[in-house]
Amino acid sequence: MARSVAQAILEQLGLWGVKRIYGVVGDAVFGLIDALAKQTSISFIAVKHESVAAMMASAEAKVTGRLAVCISHMGPGLTNLITGLGDAYLDKVPVLAITGQVPLNKIGTTYKQYIDQQQLVQAVSSFSQMAVHPDAILESMTHAMYTSLLQRTVSHLSIPSDVFTMFTTMQPCEPPPVSVSSPDPLEIRHALDLLRSAKRPVLLVGSRARSAREPIRKLAEVWRCAIANSYGAVGIVPDSYPLMVSGLGEGGNPYLPELLERADVVLAVEASWPDKFITTSPALIQLVSHPSEFGTLRSASRRILGHTNSILENWIDGLSEYEPDPGWERQIRECKQAWAALNEKERNQNASPLSPSAIIQVMENHIPADAVIALDEGDSTLWFLRNFRAAQQNVLLSEHWRTMGFGLPAAMAAKCCLPEKQVVCITGDGGLAMVLADLITASRYGFLITVIVFQNGTLQMERDKMLMKGLQLQDTEIANPDFVKVSEACGWISYHAEHADQLANALLMSQNSSKPSLINVRTARIPHPDFLSHV
């Protein structure tokens, strides 16, 4: 049975579990947009800028682990996508980007907006192909989608605009089964022997370990190890857990590197080892569920690939007779207590404008334990990672690409995927300004999210780094609109907060709002402690 190429594309996406597509309408994808309008299985989320579409797709893939899709017009549409595709590529999540291309008879000419899209996108994708025959589209698409899922990466298809409306008799296919690698039993046993030999053990948890939350806690109970988060891995183990010593590296526990210098065995679960923070070389075991993560630990003594939960359960049983060192547990407690005392001192400040750490404390007291928190890139993120004592919140961030503007798109995508959860975006005024137009997208689709803006009129992190390097400040001051008025004009309910009680009240109001909420918090210009000693 013949169908249009665009219809066949949507049928195949539906078979592979795709629920929505993010993008901007352009004439090079009119055929696909028309097919979307004639069906109800897949939603189209129309954003104001293609970078937001790609960041939303990346965030969806991070939340669900499934393939996410974005589309754009050719040429400048694709160049705008690249910011978000870079995030998905470096953070290793499956995203498919479909872009239009000039009509078949204009390929290779001087036609407007024509460019070699495969060459353009190769730095942020593992697969990119132009498909030009209607009967080849689904085969190319299957290859692209399978590559994204199997390699946790970005794939890209460019399709000439006139091909979308051509007909094909090729049938959409369901996704092939993807098996999880079975680890070598001998490697599992050797790693267990290493765990048993530890006197000063540490468990380093990465952001991909969220599904292994329970076995991680069980392992810590029997191994009596310090638990540390790698960058951004907040909420997997509650901060209140006695053995949790918070984050390592930027925005982390400043006392933790000293503790890790004394460790003799480190188990890194879906985590990378931050060489620039640690100079010693303990025995290092890396446990990952995907081979692409092996490159993140160059000095691992043992590398284990397989189903994380089942391997951890195996080790839990094998450590049933492990005898922990009371002296090491005492050192863990001392590290945790020293950090808790400093954290509390930083947070308990009532001056106006509010200090970033005081803002974090109010947020912590009023954000539900199961909320999703989308972080933008910048100073506000470092303060969050340093001062927020997480319960089990799910935190989204641009971990490796670290692009400003990520917070709002990530929050909107999270609300699409988890409509029953409270979703909070934490951003600076610089980051929000980059995606300001898409405040309208949230109100248009009824995304009931809360955005908290750290508004201090400066690119604080860049200012601090320039001072740290002894450089002359240049244009770190930024001009802002009135975020409250702008967001209200976009259909939001908005608040301005200068004191802790105003912020707390706004957070409570936002939880029951019938519209998305923005809270503009006047924020003190305080250098982050990671830079303070140099400023």
C-alpha positions as CSV (number, residue, x, y, z in Angstrom):
1,M,0.0,0.0,0.0
2,A,1.5,3.3,-1.1
3,R,1.8,6.2,1.3
4,S,3.6,9.5,1.3
5,V,7.2,9.5,2.5
6,A,6.2,11.9,5.3
7,Q,3.4,9.6,6.4
8,A,5.8,6.6,6.3
9,I,8.3,8.5,8.5
10,L,5.6,9.3,11.1
11,E,4.4,5.7,11.2
12,Q,8.0,4.5,11.7
13,L,8.6,7.0,14.5
14,G,5.4,5.9,16.2
15,L,6.4,2.2,16.0
16,W,9.7,3.2,17.8
17,G,7.8,4.9,20.6
18,V,8.2,8.6,19.6
19,K,5.4,10.6,21.1
20,R,6.3,14.2,20.1
21,I,8.5,16.1,17.7
22,Y,10.1,19.5,18.5
23,G,10.7,22.1,15.8
24,V,10.0,25.2,13.8
25,V,7.9,25.2,10.6
26,G,9.9,25.9,7.4
27,D,9.1,25.4,3.8
28,A,11.7,22.7,3.4
29,V,9.7,20.5,5.8
30,F,6.2,21.5,4.7
31,G,5.4,17.9,3.6
32,L,6.3,16.5,7.0
33,I,4.3,19.3,8.8
34,D,1.3,18.6,6.7
35,A,1.5,14.9,7.6
36,L,1.8,15.7,11.2
37,A,-1.4,17.9,11.0
38,K,-3.3,14.9,9.6
39,Q,-2.7,12.5,12.4
40,T,-2.9,12.5,16.2
41,S,-0.4,9.9,17.4
42,I,2.6,12.2,17.4
43,S,2.4,15.7,18.8
44,F,4.3,18.6,17.2
45,I,5.7,21.2,19.7
46,A,6.4,24.4,17.7
47,V,9.1,26.5,19.4
48,K,10.4,29.9,18.6
49,H,14.0,29.0,17.9
50,E,15.4,25.7,16.6
51,S,18.1,25.6,19.3
52,V,15.3,25.2,21.8
53,A,13.8,22.4,19.8
54,A,17.1,20.5,19.9
55,M,17.6,21.2,23.6
56,M,14.1,19.9,24.3
57,A,14.8,16.7,22.4
58,S,18.1,16.3,24.3
59,A,16.3,16.8,27.6
60,E,13.6,14.4,26.7
61,A,16.2,11.7,25.9
62,K,17.8,12.4,29.2
63,V,14.5,12.0,31.1
64,T,13.2,8.9,29.3
65,G,16.3,7.2,27.9
66,R,14.3,6.8,24.6
67,L,14.8,8.3,21.2
68,A,13.8,11.9,20.9
69,V,13.2,13.8,17.7
70,C,13.6,17.4,16.4
71,I,13.1,18.9,12.9
72,S,14.0,22.0,11.2
73,H,14.2,23.9,7.9
74,M,17.4,23.6,5.8
75,G,20.4,25.8,6.1
76,P,20.0,28.3,9.0
77,G,17.4,26.0,10.6
78,L,20.0,23.3,10.9
79,T,22.7,25.7,12.2
80,N,20.3,26.8,14.9
81,L,19.7,23.1,15.8
82,I,23.4,22.5,16.4
83,T,23.6,24.1,19.8
84,G,21.1,21.5,21.2
85,L,22.5,18.7,19.2
86,G,25.9,19.3,20.7
87,D,24.4,18.8,24.1
88,A,22.8,15.5,23.2
89,Y,26.0,14.4,21.4
90,L,28.4,15.1,24.3
91,D,26.0,13.9,27.0
92,K,25.4,10.7,25.0
93,V,21.7,10.6,24.6
94,P,19.7,9.3,21.6
95,V,18.4,12.1,19.4
96,L,17.3,12.1,15.7
97,A,17.3,15.4,13.8
98,I,15.4,15.5,10.5
99,T,16.1,18.6,8.3
100,G,14.7,19.6,5.0
101,Q,16.9,20.2,2.0
102,V,16.6,21.9,-1.3
103,P,14.4,20.2,-4.0
104,L,16.1,17.3,-5.8
105,N,16.8,19.3,-9.0
106,K,18.5,22.1,-7.0
107,I,21.0,19.9,-5.1
108,G,24.6,21.1,-5.8
109,T,23.5,24.4,-7.2
110,T,23.5,28.0,-5.9
111,Y,19.9,27.7,-4.8
112,K,19.1,29.8,-1.7
113,Q,20.1,28.2,1.6
114,Y,21.7,25.2,0.0
115,I,24.7,23.8,1.9
116,D,26.3,20.4,2.4
117,Q,24.4,19.6,5.6
118,Q,26.3,16.4,6.2
119,Q,29.6,18.2,6.4
120,L,28.0,20.9,8.6
121,V,26.6,18.5,11.2
122,Q,29.4,15.9,11.4
123,A,31.0,17.3,14.5
124,V,27.9,16.8,16.6
125,S,26.5,13.5,15.2
126,S,27.6,9.9,14.7
127,F,25.4,9.4,11.6
128,S,24.3,11.9,8.9
129,Q,22.9,11.1,5.5
130,M,20.9,12.7,2.8
131,A,18.2,10.4,1.5
132,V,17.0,11.3,-2.0
133,H,14.8,8.4,-3.2
134,P,11.4,7.7,-1.6
135,D,12.0,4.0,-1.4
136,A,15.3,4.6,0.5
137,I,14.0,6.9,3.2
138,L,12.8,4.2,5.7
139,E,16.0,2.2,5.3
140,S,18.1,5.3,6.0
141,M,15.9,6.3,8.8
142,T,16.1,2.8,10.4
143,H,19.9,3.1,10.2
144,A,19.9,6.5,11.8
145,M,17.5,5.6,14.6
146,Y,19.3,2.4,15.4
147,T,22.6,4.2,15.5
148,S,21.2,6.8,17.9
149,L,19.8,4.1,20.3
150,L,22.7,1.7,20.1
151,Q,25.4,4.3,20.5
152,R,23.5,6.8,22.6
153,T,24.2,9.6,20.1
154,V,22.8,12.0,17.6
155,S,21.8,11.0,14.1
156,H,20.7,13.3,11.3
157,L,18.8,12.9,8.1
158,S,18.4,15.6,5.5
159,I,15.5,15.0,3.0
160,P,14.9,17.2,-0.1
161,S,11.7,19.1,0.3
162,D,9.9,17.5,-2.6
163,V,10.7,13.9,-1.4
164,F,8.3,14.3,1.6
165,T,5.3,14.3,-0.7
166,M,6.4,11.5,-3.0
167,F,4.9,8.0,-2.5
168,T,6.6,4.8,-1.4
169,T,5.5,1.2,-1.0
170,M,8.2,0.5,1.6
171,Q,6.8,-0.5,4.9
172,P,7.7,1.0,8.3
173,C,9.5,-1.5,10.6
174,E,9.5,-2.0,14.3
175,P,12.8,-1.5,16.3
176,P,15.0,-4.5,16.5
177,P,15.7,-5.9,20.0
178,V,18.7,-4.4,21.7
179,S,20.4,-6.9,24.1
180,V,22.4,-5.8,27.2
181,S,26.0,-7.1,27.2
182,S,26.7,-9.9,29.6
183,P,29.8,-9.2,31.7
184,D,32.6,-11.6,32.0
185,P,32.0,-13.6,35.2
186,L,35.7,-13.7,35.9
187,E,35.9,-9.9,35.7
188,I,32.9,-9.6,38.1
189,R,34.8,-11.9,40.6
190,H,38.1,-10.0,40.3
191,A,36.3,-6.8,40.9
192,L,34.5,-8.3,43.9
193,D,37.9,-9.4,45.3
194,L,39.1,-5.8,45.0
195,L,36.0,-4.5,46.8
196,R,36.6,-7.0,49.6
197,S,40.2,-5.8,50.0
198,A,39.2,-2.2,50.5
199,K,39.9,-0.5,53.8
200,R,39.0,3.0,52.7
201,P,36.3,2.6,50.0
202,V,34.5,5.3,48.0
203,L,31.4,4.9,45.8
204,L,31.4,7.6,43.0
205,V,27.9,7.9,41.5
206,G,27.2,9.4,38.1
207,S,24.0,10.9,36.7
208,R,23.1,7.8,34.6
209,A,23.0,5.7,37.8
210,R,19.5,7.0,38.8
211,S,17.8,3.7,38.0
212,A,20.3,1.9,40.3
213,R,19.4,4.1,43.3
214,E,18.3,1.2,45.6
215,P,21.2,-1.2,44.9
216,I,23.6,1.7,45.4
217,R,22.2,2.3,48.8
218,K,22.3,-1.4,49.7
219,L,25.9,-1.7,48.6
220,A,26.9,1.3,50.7
221,E,25.2,-0.3,53.7
222,V,27.4,-3.4,53.5
223,W,30.5,-1.8,52.1
224,R,30.3,1.2,54.5
225,C,31.9,3.5,51.9
226,A,31.8,7.2,51.3
227,I,29.2,8.1,48.6
228,A,30.2,11.0,46.3
229,N,28.4,12.5,43.3
230,S,30.1,13.2,40.1
231,Y,29.2,16.5,38.4
232,G,25.4,17.0,38.4
233,A,24.5,13.6,39.9
234,V,22.2,15.1,42.5
235,G,19.3,13.3,44.2
236,I,20.3,9.7,43.4
237,V,21.3,9.2,47.0
238,P,19.7,11.7,49.5
239,D,22.0,14.2,51.0
240,S,20.7,13.2,54.4
241,Y,22.1,9.7,54.0
242,P,24.9,9.3,56.6
243,L,27.5,8.2,54.2
244,M,26.7,10.8,51.5
245,V,29.5,13.4,51.3
246,S,28.0,15.4,48.4
247,G,29.5,16.3,45.1
248,L,33.0,16.2,43.7
249,G,34.5,19.0,41.6
250,E,32.8,22.2,40.5
251,G,30.1,23.3,42.9
252,G,30.9,20.3,45.2
253,N,32.1,19.6,48.8
254,P,35.5,21.4,49.2
255,Y,36.5,18.9,51.8
256,L,35.9,15.9,49.6
257,P,39.1,15.9,47.5
258,E,41.1,15.5,50.7
259,L,39.0,12.5,51.7
260,L,39.4,10.9,48.3
261,E,43.1,11.4,48.4
262,R,43.1,8.8,51.2
263,A,40.8,6.3,49.5
264,D,42.3,2.9,48.4
265,V,39.4,1.6,46.3
266,V,36.9,3.6,44.3
267,L,33.9,2.1,42.6
268,A,32.6,4.5,39.9
269,V,29.0,3.7,38.8
270,E,28.1,5.4,35.5
271,A,30.6,8.1,36.5
272,S,33.8,9.7,35.3
273,W,36.9,10.2,37.5
274,P,37.9,13.9,37.7
275,D,41.7,13.8,37.3
276,K,42.1,17.5,37.8
277,F,40.7,17.2,41.4
278,I,42.4,14.1,42.5
279,T,46.2,13.4,42.3
280,T,46.4,10.0,43.9
281,S,45.7,6.7,42.1
282,P,43.5,4.4,44.1
283,A,42.4,1.1,42.7
284,L,39.5,2.1,40.4
285,I,36.6,0.0,39.2
286,Q,34.4,1.4,36.5
287,L,30.8,0.0,36.1
288,V,28.8,1.1,33.1
289,S,25.8,-0.1,31.2
290,H,27.1,1.2,27.8
291,P,30.5,0.9,26.2
292,S,30.6,4.5,25.2
293,E,31.3,5.4,28.8
294,F,34.6,3.5,29.0
295,G,36.5,6.4,27.6
296,T,35.6,8.6,30.7
297,L,38.0,6.7,33.0
298,R,41.5,6.3,31.6
299,S,43.0,4.8,34.7
300,A,40.5,2.2,35.7
301,S,41.9,-1.0,37.2
302,R,38.8,-3.0,36.2
303,R,36.1,-2.1,33.6
304,I,32.8,-3.9,33.9
305,L,30.1,-3.6,31.2
306,G,26.6,-4.9,31.9
307,H,23.3,-4.4,33.6
308,T,24.2,-2.1,36.5
309,N,21.5,-3.2,39.0
310,S,22.1,-7.0,38.7
311,I,25.9,-6.5,38.9
312,L,25.5,-4.4,42.1
313,E,23.2,-7.0,43.6
314,N,25.8,-9.7,42.9
315,W,28.5,-7.6,44.7
316,I,26.1,-6.9,47.6
317,D,25.7,-10.6,48.2
318,G,29.5,-11.1,47.9
319,L,30.2,-8.4,50.5
320,S,27.9,-9.9,53.2
321,E,30.9,-10.8,55.4
322,Y,32.8,-7.6,54.7
323,E,34.3,-6.0,57.8
324,P,34.5,-2.2,57.5
325,D,37.2,-0.1,59.1
326,P,35.6,2.1,61.9
327,G,38.4,4.6,61.4
328,W,37.4,5.2,57.8
329,E,33.7,5.6,58.8
330,R,34.8,8.2,61.3
331,Q,36.7,10.1,58.6
332,I,33.6,10.0,56.4
333,R,31.5,11.5,59.2
334,E,34.0,14.2,59.8
335,C,34.1,15.2,56.2
336,K,30.2,15.3,56.0
337,Q,30.0,17.3,59.3
338,A,32.6,19.8,58.3
339,W,30.8,20.4,55.0
340,A,27.3,20.6,56.6
341,A,28.6,23.3,59.0
342,L,30.1,25.4,56.2
343,N,27.0,24.8,54.0
344,E,24.7,26.0,56.8
345,K,26.8,29.1,57.4
346,E,26.7,30.0,53.8
347,R,22.9,29.5,53.5
348,N,21.7,31.3,56.6
349,Q,22.0,34.9,55.3
350,N,19.0,37.2,55.3
351,A,20.3,40.3,53.6
352,S,18.7,41.9,50.6
353,P,19.6,41.3,47.8
354,L,19.5,37.6,48.6
355,S,22.7,35.6,48.4
356,P,22.6,32.8,45.9
357,S,23.0,30.2,48.8
358,A,20.1,31.7,50.7
359,I,17.9,31.4,47.5
360,I,18.9,27.7,47.3
361,Q,17.9,27.2,50.9
362,V,14.4,28.6,50.4
363,M,14.0,26.5,47.2
364,E,15.1,23.4,49.1
365,N,12.4,23.9,51.7
366,H,9.6,24.4,49.2
367,I,10.4,22.1,46.2
368,P,8.9,18.6,46.5
369,A,11.2,15.6,47.0
370,D,10.1,14.1,43.7
371,A,10.3,17.3,41.6
372,V,12.3,17.6,38.4
373,I,14.8,20.5,38.5
374,A,16.2,21.8,35.2
375,L,19.4,23.8,35.6
376,D,20.7,26.4,33.2
377,E,24.5,26.8,32.8
378,G,26.2,29.4,34.8
379,D,26.7,30.7,38.3
380,S,23.3,29.6,39.5
381,T,24.1,26.0,38.6
382,L,27.3,26.0,40.7
383,W,25.5,27.5,43.7
384,F,22.7,24.8,43.3
385,L,25.2,21.9,43.2
386,R,27.1,23.3,46.2
387,N,24.2,24.2,48.5
388,F,21.1,22.2,47.6
389,R,20.6,19.3,49.9
390,A,18.7,16.9,47.7
391,A,16.2,14.3,48.6
392,Q,15.4,12.4,45.4
393,Q,14.8,15.2,42.9
394,N,15.6,14.4,39.3
395,V,18.1,17.0,38.1
396,L,18.6,17.9,34.4
397,L,21.6,19.8,33.2
398,S,23.9,20.3,30.2
399,E,26.7,18.2,31.8
400,H,29.4,18.4,29.1
401,W,28.3,20.9,26.5
402,R,27.3,23.3,29.3
403,T,25.3,25.7,27.1
404,M,23.5,28.7,28.5
405,G,19.8,28.7,27.8
406,F,19.4,25.0,28.5
407,G,17.2,25.4,31.6
408,L,13.9,26.6,30.1
409,P,13.8,24.1,27.2
410,A,14.8,21.2,29.6
411,A,12.0,22.2,32.0
412,M,9.4,22.3,29.2
413,A,10.5,18.9,27.8
414,A,10.4,17.4,31.3
415,K,6.9,18.6,31.8
416,C,5.9,17.0,28.4
417,C,7.3,13.7,29.6
418,L,6.3,13.8,33.3
419,P,3.2,16.0,33.5
420,E,2.4,14.8,37.0
421,K,5.6,16.1,38.4
422,Q,6.4,19.6,39.6
423,V,9.1,21.0,37.3
424,V,11.4,23.9,38.3
425,C,13.9,25.7,36.2
426,I,16.8,27.5,37.8
427,T,18.5,30.0,35.6
428,G,20.4,33.2,35.6
429,D,19.3,36.4,33.8
430,G,21.9,35.8,31.1
431,G,20.8,32.2,30.4
432,L,17.1,33.1,30.3
433,A,17.6,36.0,28.0
434,M,19.0,33.7,25.4
435,V,15.7,31.8,25.1
436,L,13.3,34.5,26.3
437,A,11.0,34.1,23.2
438,D,10.1,30.6,24.3
439,L,8.3,31.8,27.4
440,I,5.4,31.9,24.9
441,T,5.9,28.3,24.0
442,A,5.3,27.3,27.7
443,S,2.1,29.3,27.9
444,R,0.9,28.2,24.5
445,Y,1.1,24.5,25.4
446,G,0.1,24.9,29.0
447,F,3.4,23.7,30.5
448,L,2.9,24.5,34.2
449,I,6.5,25.0,35.1
450,T,8.2,27.4,37.6
451,V,11.2,29.4,36.5
452,I,13.4,31.0,39.2
453,V,15.7,33.7,37.8
454,F,18.8,34.7,39.6
455,Q,18.8,38.3,38.5
456,N,22.0,40.3,39.3
457,G,22.6,42.1,36.0
458,T,25.9,40.4,35.3
459,L,27.5,37.3,33.8
460,Q,28.7,36.4,37.3
461,M,30.8,33.3,36.4
462,E,32.5,35.1,33.6
463,R,33.1,38.1,35.7
464,D,34.7,36.0,38.5
465,K,36.8,34.0,36.1
466,M,38.2,37.2,34.4
467,L,39.0,38.6,37.8
468,M,40.6,35.4,38.9
469,K,42.9,35.5,35.8
470,G,43.8,39.1,36.4
471,L,42.0,40.3,33.3
472,Q,40.2,43.7,32.7
473,L,36.5,43.3,32.9
474,Q,34.7,43.8,29.6
475,D,30.9,43.6,29.0
476,T,30.2,41.2,31.8
477,E,27.5,43.7,32.8
478,I,24.2,42.8,31.0
479,A,21.1,44.8,30.3
480,N,17.9,43.1,31.2
481,P,14.3,43.7,30.4
482,D,11.7,43.6,33.2
483,F,11.4,39.8,33.4
484,V,8.2,40.0,35.3
485,K,6.5,42.3,32.7
486,V,7.8,40.3,29.8
487,S,6.7,36.9,31.2
488,E,3.3,38.3,32.1
489,A,3.0,39.6,28.5
490,C,3.7,36.0,27.4
491,G,0.9,34.6,29.6
492,W,2.8,33.7,32.7
493,I,2.0,34.5,36.4
494,S,5.0,36.3,37.7
495,Y,6.5,37.5,41.0
496,H,9.4,39.6,42.1
497,A,11.3,38.6,45.3
498,E,13.9,40.5,47.3
499,H,13.5,38.7,50.6
500,A,13.3,35.0,51.6
501,D,9.7,35.2,52.7
502,Q,8.7,36.7,49.3
503,L,10.5,33.9,47.5
504,A,8.9,31.2,49.7
505,N,5.4,32.6,49.2
506,A,5.9,32.8,45.4
507,L,7.1,29.2,45.4
508,L,4.0,28.1,47.3
509,M,1.7,30.0,45.0
510,S,3.4,28.6,41.9
511,Q,2.7,25.0,42.9
512,N,-1.1,25.5,42.5
513,S,-1.0,27.9,39.5
514,S,-3.1,27.5,36.4
515,K,-0.3,29.1,34.4
516,P,3.5,28.8,34.2
517,S,5.1,30.9,36.9
518,L,8.2,33.0,36.8
519,I,9.9,34.3,40.0
520,N,12.5,37.1,39.5
521,V,14.8,37.1,42.5
522,R,17.1,40.0,43.0
523,T,20.4,38.3,43.7
524,A,23.6,39.6,45.3
525,R,26.8,39.7,43.3
526,I,28.8,37.2,45.4
527,P,31.7,35.3,43.8
528,H,31.2,31.6,44.0
529,P,33.6,30.0,46.6
530,D,35.3,28.0,43.9
531,F,36.6,31.4,42.6
532,L,36.4,33.5,45.7
533,S,40.0,32.9,46.9
534,H,41.3,34.3,43.6
535,V,39.0,37.4,43.3
